Amino acid sequence: MIHLTNVTKTFDRFQAVRGVNMAVQKGRIYGLLGSNGAGKTTLLKMMAGIIRPDHGTVLIDGEEVWENPEIKRRILFLPDHVYFFPQTTIEQMAAFYESVYPSFHRERFTRLQELFLLDPRKKIHQFSKGMQRQAAFWLAFSTMPDVLVMDEPLDGLDAVVRQKVKNIIIQEVAEREMTVVISSHNLREMEDLCDCIGILHEGEMLFEKELDAMKTDIHKIQVAFRNGIPKQFTEQLDIVYEEQRGSVLLLIVRGEKQEIVSYIKPFQPLIFDILPLTLEEIFIYEMGDVGYAIENIIV
Ligand SMILES: Nc1ncnc2c1ncn2[C@@H]1O[C@H](COP(=O)(O)OP(=O)(O)OP(=O)(O)O)[C@@H](O)[C@H]1O
């Protein structure tokens, strides 16, 4: 669905995005993580056709996004600072969206009022910041885009609204295969929402992986043996991290769970636990290899 190939963007000789390749399949939710200044906004704006890459291609369904009105009608970009025309109401903004996006769904707009509980006839600038963000979501979800690109959209929303918004995103993806790209500083926030995570660092894509595969491929193991650790025990294991705590050996091991269990059982351990890792733990171990400070993306 979305394909970025070798995308680069330079501002005044500063390379904000460098040779990024990225693919998002239809009906998936892609979480773009990275610290301040990593290049997330720049990348998302190129994806939405708002700024033009210096090099590389940004394609949606095989077509260049830049200056392509047909494609742009199918994409909705929710910026980190939401913008509305001065002195307008939500109702007036809805009429504008309706005139621009053929997919705008009037009935859905009316139905969503029950969720957002905002007065559509009130001037938007009179709402609080969080309420204005809610208004932007209300309009975005009423537009029913094929591709929803969002720049740190959950910042400034209270916990109840965050959950409502997440639920609508998940529902839209499940029901009509909307494709979502969402940027965030916060790994924990993305954990229950995204299918795939990419980490952007200093303009480059440092790491990209499917969450399910990530969770099933790595395990925390605690083992202890009656007469110490057998000599060849760790030889056949793909060990990411190893620590001895008294007589207990703690291992972080890559591999298929059943295969690991079948390998360890014949050594007849006295204690043997195999546990899943939290996403945060997986990142700490995986990113340790490339020297990325995970604290940057856990707020
Ligand atoms: N219009 C511009 N002119 C000059 N430099 C820019 C421009 N837009 C972005 N940059 C620079 O490009 C880099 C990446 O910025 P970008 O806004 O894409 O990062 P980000 O990952 O979204 O950061 P944050 O999480 O802080 O919002 C930064 O160093 C920024 O100063």
The ligand as an SDF file (V2000), in Angstrom:
LIG
                    3D

 31 33  0  0  0  0  0  0  0  0999 V2000
   11.3980   23.4140    7.6230 N   0  0  0  0  0  0  0  0  0  0  0  0
   12.5430   23.0830    8.2030 C   0  0  0  0  0  0  0  0  0  0  0  0
   13.6580   23.8220    8.0490 N   0  0  0  0  0  0  0  0  0  0  0  0
   14.8400   23.4810    8.6210 C   0  0  0  0  0  0  0  0  0  0  0  0
   15.0030   22.3740    9.3910 N   0  0  0  0  0  0  0  0  0  0  0  0
   13.9280   21.5920    9.5820 C   0  0  0  0  0  0  0  0  0  0  0  0
   12.6580   21.8980    9.0190 C   0  0  0  0  0  0  0  0  0  0  0  0
   11.7810   20.9180    9.3930 N   0  0  0  0  0  0  0  0  0  0  0  0
   12.4840   20.0710   10.1660 C   0  0  0  0  0  0  0  0  0  0  0  0
   13.7640   20.4710   10.2730 N   0  0  0  0  0  0  0  0  0  0  0  0
   14.8290   19.7720   11.0320 C   0  0  0  0  0  0  0  0  0  0  0  0
   14.8040   18.4000   10.6990 O   0  0  0  0  0  0  0  0  0  0  0  0
   15.0200   17.5850   11.8500 C   0  0  0  0  0  0  0  0  0  0  0  0
   13.8670   16.6190   11.9960 C   0  0  0  0  0  0  0  0  0  0  0  0
   12.7070   17.3550   12.3580 O   0  0  0  0  0  0  0  0  0  0  0  0
   11.2990   16.6510   12.5480 P   0  0  0  0  0  0  0  0  0  0  0  0
   10.3120   17.7060   12.9100 O   0  0  0  0  0  0  0  0  0  0  0  0
   11.0020   15.8330   11.3460 O   0  0  0  0  0  0  0  0  0  0  0  0
   11.5970   15.6800   13.7890 O   0  0  0  0  0  0  0  0  0  0  0  0
   10.5860   14.8560   14.7310 P   0  0  0  0  0  0  0  0  0  0  0  0
   11.1380   13.4720   14.8240 O   0  0  0  0  0  0  0  0  0  0  0  0
    9.1990   15.0020   14.2730 O   0  0  0  0  0  0  0  0  0  0  0  0
   10.8070   15.6080   16.1100 O   0  0  0  0  0  0  0  0  0  0  0  0
    9.7980   15.8460   17.3580 P   0  0  0  0  0  0  0  0  0  0  0  0
    9.5700   14.5050   17.9850 O   0  0  0  0  0  0  0  0  0  0  0  0
   10.5880   16.7610   18.2230 O   0  0  0  0  0  0  0  0  0  0  0  0
    8.5490   16.4690   16.8310 O   0  0  0  0  0  0  0  0  0  0  0  0
   15.1940   18.5430   13.0270 C   0  0  0  0  0  0  0  0  0  0  0  0
   16.5780   18.6970   13.2570 O   0  0  0  0  0  0  0  0  0  0  0  0
   14.5920   19.8470   12.5370 C   0  0  0  0  0  0  0  0  0  0  0  0
   15.2350   20.9590   13.0900 O   0  0  0  0  0  0  0  0  0  0  0  0
  1  2  1  0
  2  3  1  0
  2  7  2  0
  3  4  2  0
  4  5  1  0
  5  6  2  0
  6  7  1  0
  6 10  1  0
  7  8  1  0
  8  9  2  0
  9 10  1  0
 10 11  1  0
 11 12  1  0
 11 30  1  0
 12 13  1  0
 13 14  1  0
 13 28  1  0
 14 15  1  0
 15 16  1  0
 16 17  2  0
 16 18  1  0
 16 19  1  0
 19 20  1  0
 20 21  2  0
 20 22  1  0
 20 23  1  0
 23 24  1  0
 24 25  2  0
 24 26  1  0
 24 27  1  0
 28 29  1  0
 28 30  1  0
 30 31  1  0
M  END
$$$$
